[in-house]
Amino acid sequence: MEYRRLGKSGLQVGVLSFGSWVSFSKQINDKVADELMGIAFDNGINFFDNAEIYSLGESEKMMGRVIKKKKWDRSSFLVSSKVFWGWRGKENKPNQTGLNRKHVIEACNEALVRLQVDYLDIYLCHRPDKQVPISETVFAMNTLIQQGKILYWGTSEWSGVEIMEAHRVAAEFKLIGPITEQPQYNMFEREKIEKEYLDVYRTVGLGTTIWSPLASGLLSGKYNDGIPKTSRFALEGFDWLKDRWMLDDNMKKVKKISELANKLGVSTAALSIAWCIKNPNVSTAILGATKKQQLLENLKSLEVVPMLSAEIMEKIDGIMKNKPKLPDY
């Protein structure tokens, strides 16, 4: 496993990590979660990603049960939660969602109980909150750090401007600013990582814990011949995900990527993940496997990175036709 610093912080994360979105409590049970997290940990993965909204809190409870059973040295792994949507679903009342100080702090306390840990290594703002001053959120995160309930904080799907405003507030009031952002990044989604955040990397520094490196499984190639019954595109309530990705043009591109992977003698999934982590601005790519064989195959992406020559990268750009156009200066 390769380890990278998360932004300008001293925190080291494996270039591959393991997440629970959709899978925990919806697709897999405790036994499978225990097996997968064990395989991940044994192969050098040290960061496990979660959020209050995943399965309305049940995902964190499941991960917490596994962590307690594993009895890993607490200093040997990182665990995160994310705050914004709350966990009560339609039962959410005012102040039980968003990034106001009350919810940020109460949601952290609830996540600690569900995950059965004394502190979160990373606490992320799951989305920007247009109704709450960024300064209020920065102060709330700083309070949690002072209380020892979180060690680092970050953002998810924030704009570069919003991230820089958080840093401005932190600098002005001598508070601790965010160290990382969690955006979607894969062969289809490239603008933020490859273009929008460039100045943030260069100035304040920015770690990235990217999600959906396989575009919800599309870039694994498993949908090339239809939708498997056990896949997330087949889950009730996830039609929006299927409708977003299962487009004719997307499928044509994935099939060409699969052909390239075959020529290299690797899986489509391993090639797609390797493409993500080849980018030095990616600190870690979050894997979301639901089966042992899937996870083992995804881990092979570490062996594929050295194969990605300039020629291969150009071939991928030629297939995808979406490389962000950067300013000339």
C-alpha positions as CSV (number, residue, x, y, z in Angstrom):
1,M,0.0,0.0,0.0
2,E,1.2,3.5,-0.8
3,Y,0.5,6.2,1.8
4,R,0.0,9.9,1.0
5,R,-0.2,12.9,3.2
6,L,-3.8,14.3,3.4
7,G,-3.2,17.8,2.0
8,K,-0.6,19.8,4.0
9,S,-1.5,17.9,7.2
10,G,0.8,15.2,8.7
11,L,-2.0,12.6,8.4
12,Q,-1.2,9.6,6.2
13,V,-3.9,7.7,4.3
14,G,-3.6,4.7,2.2
15,V,-4.0,5.6,-1.5
16,L,-7.0,3.2,-1.3
17,S,-9.6,3.3,1.4
18,F,-13.0,1.6,2.1
19,G,-16.4,3.2,2.3
20,S,-19.9,2.2,3.2
21,W,-22.3,4.3,1.1
22,V,-25.2,2.2,-0.3
23,S,-23.6,-1.2,0.7
24,F,-23.7,-1.2,4.5
25,S,-27.1,-2.3,5.8
26,K,-28.6,-2.2,2.3
27,Q,-26.5,-4.7,0.3
28,I,-24.4,-6.5,3.0
29,N,-24.8,-7.7,6.6
30,D,-22.4,-7.7,9.6
31,K,-20.7,-10.9,8.6
32,V,-19.8,-9.6,5.1
33,A,-18.9,-6.2,6.4
34,D,-16.5,-7.8,8.9
35,E,-14.9,-9.9,6.2
36,L,-14.4,-6.9,3.8
37,M,-13.1,-4.5,6.4
38,G,-10.7,-7.3,7.6
39,I,-9.4,-7.8,4.1
40,A,-9.1,-4.1,3.5
41,F,-7.2,-3.6,6.8
42,D,-4.9,-6.6,6.2
43,N,-4.0,-5.1,2.8
44,G,-2.9,-1.8,4.2
45,I,-6.1,0.2,4.0
46,N,-6.3,2.4,7.1
47,F,-9.2,4.8,6.3
48,F,-12.9,3.8,6.7
49,D,-15.4,6.3,5.4
50,N,-19.0,6.8,6.7
51,A,-21.7,9.4,7.2
52,E,-24.8,10.1,9.3
53,I,-27.1,9.8,6.4
54,Y,-25.9,6.4,5.1
55,S,-28.8,4.0,5.7
56,L,-30.1,6.7,8.2
57,G,-27.4,5.9,10.7
58,E,-27.5,2.1,10.3
59,S,-24.3,2.1,8.2
60,E,-22.4,3.8,11.1
61,K,-23.9,1.3,13.6
62,M,-22.8,-1.6,11.4
63,M,-19.2,-0.3,11.0
64,G,-19.1,0.4,14.8
65,R,-20.0,-3.2,15.6
66,V,-17.3,-4.4,13.2
67,I,-14.7,-2.0,14.7
68,K,-15.6,-3.1,18.2
69,K,-15.3,-6.8,17.3
70,K,-12.0,-6.4,15.5
71,K,-10.3,-4.8,18.5
72,W,-7.8,-3.1,16.2
73,D,-5.3,-0.7,17.9
74,R,-7.2,2.6,17.6
75,S,-4.1,4.4,16.5
76,S,-3.8,2.0,13.5
77,F,-6.9,3.2,11.5
78,L,-8.9,6.3,10.6
79,V,-12.6,6.6,10.6
80,S,-14.8,9.4,9.4
81,S,-18.3,10.7,9.5
82,K,-20.1,13.4,7.5
83,V,-22.7,15.9,8.6
84,F,-25.4,17.7,6.7
85,W,-28.6,15.7,6.0
86,G,-29.2,14.3,9.4
87,W,-30.2,10.6,10.0
88,R,-33.9,10.9,10.7
89,G,-35.0,11.2,7.1
90,K,-38.5,12.6,6.7
91,E,-38.7,13.0,10.5
92,N,-35.9,15.6,10.5
93,K,-36.9,18.8,12.3
94,P,-35.3,22.3,12.2
95,N,-31.7,22.2,13.4
96,Q,-31.4,18.5,12.8
97,T,-29.8,19.1,9.4
98,G,-27.4,21.5,7.9
99,L,-24.1,23.0,9.1
100,N,-25.4,25.2,11.9
101,R,-23.3,24.9,15.1
102,K,-26.0,23.0,16.9
103,H,-26.3,20.2,14.3
104,V,-22.6,20.0,13.6
105,I,-21.8,19.3,17.3
106,E,-24.8,17.1,18.1
107,A,-24.3,15.0,14.9
108,C,-20.7,14.5,15.9
109,N,-21.8,13.2,19.3
110,E,-24.3,10.9,17.7
111,A,-21.8,9.5,15.3
112,L,-19.3,8.7,18.1
113,V,-22.0,6.6,19.7
114,R,-23.0,4.8,16.5
115,L,-19.3,4.1,15.6
116,Q,-18.4,3.2,19.2
117,V,-15.3,5.3,19.1
118,D,-14.0,8.2,21.4
119,Y,-13.1,10.5,18.5
120,L,-13.4,10.8,14.7
121,D,-10.2,11.1,12.8
122,I,-11.9,13.1,10.0
123,Y,-15.3,14.9,10.2
124,L,-16.6,16.2,6.9
125,C,-19.3,18.7,5.9
126,H,-21.2,16.5,3.5
127,R,-22.4,19.5,1.4
128,P,-22.1,23.2,1.6
129,D,-24.9,24.9,3.5
130,K,-26.1,28.1,1.7
131,Q,-28.2,29.1,4.7
132,V,-25.4,29.1,7.3
133,P,-22.4,31.4,7.4
134,I,-19.2,29.4,6.6
135,S,-17.7,31.2,9.7
136,E,-20.2,29.5,12.0
137,T,-19.3,26.1,10.6
138,V,-15.5,26.7,10.9
139,F,-16.0,27.8,14.6
140,A,-18.0,24.7,15.3
141,M,-15.4,22.4,13.8
142,N,-12.7,24.2,15.8
143,T,-14.6,23.7,19.0
144,L,-14.9,19.9,18.3
145,I,-11.1,19.8,17.7
146,Q,-10.5,21.6,21.0
147,Q,-12.8,19.1,22.7
148,G,-10.9,16.2,21.3
149,K,-13.9,14.8,19.5
150,I,-12.4,15.2,16.1
151,L,-8.8,15.4,14.9
152,Y,-9.2,16.9,11.4
153,W,-12.1,18.3,9.4
154,G,-12.9,18.7,5.8
155,T,-15.6,19.2,3.2
156,S,-17.4,17.2,0.5
157,E,-18.6,18.6,-2.8
158,W,-17.7,22.2,-1.9
159,S,-16.6,24.7,-4.5
160,G,-13.1,26.0,-4.6
161,V,-14.4,29.4,-3.6
162,E,-16.2,27.9,-0.5
163,I,-13.1,26.0,0.6
164,M,-11.0,29.1,0.3
165,E,-13.5,31.1,2.4
166,A,-13.3,28.5,5.1
167,H,-9.5,29.0,5.1
168,R,-9.9,32.8,5.1
169,V,-12.1,32.6,8.2
170,A,-9.7,30.2,9.9
171,A,-6.7,32.4,9.2
172,E,-8.5,35.5,10.4
173,F,-9.5,34.1,13.7
174,K,-6.5,31.7,14.1
175,L,-8.7,28.6,13.9
176,I,-8.0,25.2,12.3
177,G,-9.1,25.1,8.7
178,P,-10.2,22.1,6.6
179,I,-7.5,19.8,5.3
180,T,-9.4,17.7,2.8
181,E,-12.3,17.6,0.3
182,Q,-14.3,14.6,-0.8
183,P,-15.5,15.1,-4.4
184,Q,-16.6,12.6,-6.9
185,Y,-13.8,11.7,-9.3
186,N,-13.6,9.1,-12.0
187,M,-13.1,9.0,-15.8
188,F,-16.5,10.7,-16.3
189,E,-16.2,13.3,-13.5
190,R,-13.0,15.3,-13.8
191,E,-13.7,19.1,-13.6
192,K,-13.2,19.7,-9.8
193,I,-10.1,17.6,-9.2
194,E,-8.3,18.4,-12.4
195,K,-9.4,22.1,-12.9
196,E,-11.4,23.8,-10.2
197,Y,-9.2,23.0,-7.2
198,L,-5.8,23.7,-8.9
199,D,-5.3,27.0,-7.1
200,V,-6.4,25.5,-3.8
201,Y,-3.7,22.7,-4.1
202,R,-1.1,25.4,-4.8
203,T,-2.0,27.8,-2.0
204,V,-3.6,26.4,1.2
205,G,-3.2,22.8,0.2
206,L,-6.0,20.3,-0.2
207,G,-6.2,16.6,0.4
208,T,-8.8,14.6,-1.5
209,T,-10.7,11.5,-0.4
210,I,-12.4,10.9,-3.7
211,W,-15.6,8.8,-4.0
212,S,-17.1,6.7,-6.8
213,P,-13.9,6.0,-8.7
214,L,-15.9,3.4,-10.6
215,A,-18.9,5.7,-11.3
216,S,-21.1,3.6,-9.0
217,G,-19.8,0.4,-10.6
218,L,-20.3,1.5,-14.3
219,L,-16.5,1.6,-14.8
220,S,-16.1,-1.9,-13.4
221,G,-17.6,-3.2,-16.7
222,K,-20.2,-5.3,-14.9
223,Y,-23.0,-3.4,-16.6
224,N,-21.7,-3.9,-20.1
225,D,-24.3,-6.7,-20.7
226,G,-27.1,-5.5,-18.5
227,I,-27.9,-4.8,-14.8
228,P,-27.1,-7.7,-12.4
229,K,-29.9,-8.3,-9.9
230,T,-27.5,-7.8,-6.9
231,S,-26.0,-4.5,-8.1
232,R,-26.8,-1.1,-6.7
233,F,-28.5,0.0,-9.9
234,A,-31.1,-2.7,-9.2
235,L,-31.8,-1.5,-5.7
236,E,-35.2,0.0,-4.9
237,G,-35.0,3.7,-4.6
238,F,-31.8,4.0,-6.6
239,D,-33.4,4.5,-10.0
240,W,-31.9,8.0,-10.1
241,L,-28.4,6.5,-10.0
242,K,-29.2,4.1,-12.8
243,D,-30.8,6.9,-14.9
244,R,-27.7,9.1,-14.4
245,W,-25.1,6.6,-15.6
246,M,-26.8,4.0,-17.8
247,L,-26.7,6.2,-21.0
248,D,-25.8,4.9,-24.4
249,D,-22.8,7.2,-24.8
250,N,-21.5,6.2,-21.4
251,M,-21.8,2.5,-22.1
252,K,-20.0,2.8,-25.4
253,K,-17.1,4.5,-23.6
254,V,-16.9,1.9,-20.9
255,K,-16.8,-0.9,-23.4
256,K,-13.8,0.8,-25.1
257,I,-12.1,1.2,-21.7
258,S,-12.8,-2.6,-21.2
259,E,-11.2,-3.4,-24.5
260,L,-8.1,-1.4,-23.4
261,A,-8.0,-3.1,-20.1
262,N,-8.1,-6.5,-21.8
263,K,-5.1,-5.5,-24.0
264,L,-3.2,-4.6,-20.8
265,G,-4.3,-7.9,-19.2
266,V,-6.1,-6.2,-16.3
267,S,-9.7,-5.8,-15.2
268,T,-11.7,-2.8,-16.2
269,A,-12.2,-2.0,-12.5
270,A,-8.5,-2.1,-11.7
271,L,-7.7,0.1,-14.6
272,S,-10.3,2.6,-13.7
273,I,-9.2,2.9,-10.1
274,A,-5.5,3.0,-11.1
275,W,-6.3,5.9,-13.4
276,C,-7.8,7.9,-10.4
277,I,-4.9,7.3,-8.0
278,K,-2.3,8.0,-10.6
279,N,-3.3,11.7,-10.1
280,P,-1.0,13.0,-7.4
281,N,-3.7,15.3,-6.2
282,V,-5.8,12.3,-5.2
283,S,-4.9,11.4,-1.6
284,T,-7.1,8.3,-1.5
285,A,-9.8,6.6,-3.6
286,I,-12.7,5.2,-1.6
287,L,-13.6,1.6,-2.6
288,G,-17.2,0.4,-2.2
289,A,-17.0,-3.3,-2.8
290,T,-19.7,-5.7,-1.6
291,K,-18.0,-9.0,-2.3
292,K,-14.6,-10.4,-1.4
293,Q,-13.6,-11.0,-5.0
294,Q,-14.6,-7.4,-5.9
295,L,-12.4,-6.0,-3.2
296,L,-9.4,-8.2,-4.1
297,E,-9.8,-7.2,-7.7
298,N,-10.0,-3.5,-6.8
299,L,-6.8,-3.8,-4.7
300,K,-5.0,-4.9,-7.9
301,S,-5.3,-1.4,-9.1
302,L,-2.0,-0.7,-7.1
303,E,-0.2,-3.0,-9.6
304,V,-1.8,-1.3,-12.6
305,V,-0.6,2.3,-11.9
306,P,2.9,1.6,-13.2
307,M,1.4,0.4,-16.5
308,L,-0.3,3.8,-17.1
309,S,2.3,5.4,-19.4
310,A,1.7,8.7,-21.2
311,E,0.6,6.7,-24.2
312,I,-2.1,4.8,-22.3
313,M,-3.3,7.9,-20.6
314,E,-3.7,9.6,-24.0
315,K,-5.7,6.6,-25.2
316,I,-8.0,6.9,-22.2
317,D,-8.4,10.7,-22.9
318,G,-9.2,9.8,-26.5
319,I,-11.9,7.5,-25.5
320,M,-13.5,9.7,-22.8
321,K,-13.1,13.0,-24.7
322,N,-13.7,15.0,-21.5
323,K,-10.2,16.2,-20.4
324,P,-10.7,19.6,-18.7
325,K,-9.4,22.5,-20.7
326,L,-7.0,24.5,-18.5
327,P,-6.1,28.2,-18.8
328,D,-3.0,29.0,-20.9
329,Y,-1.3,31.0,-18.1
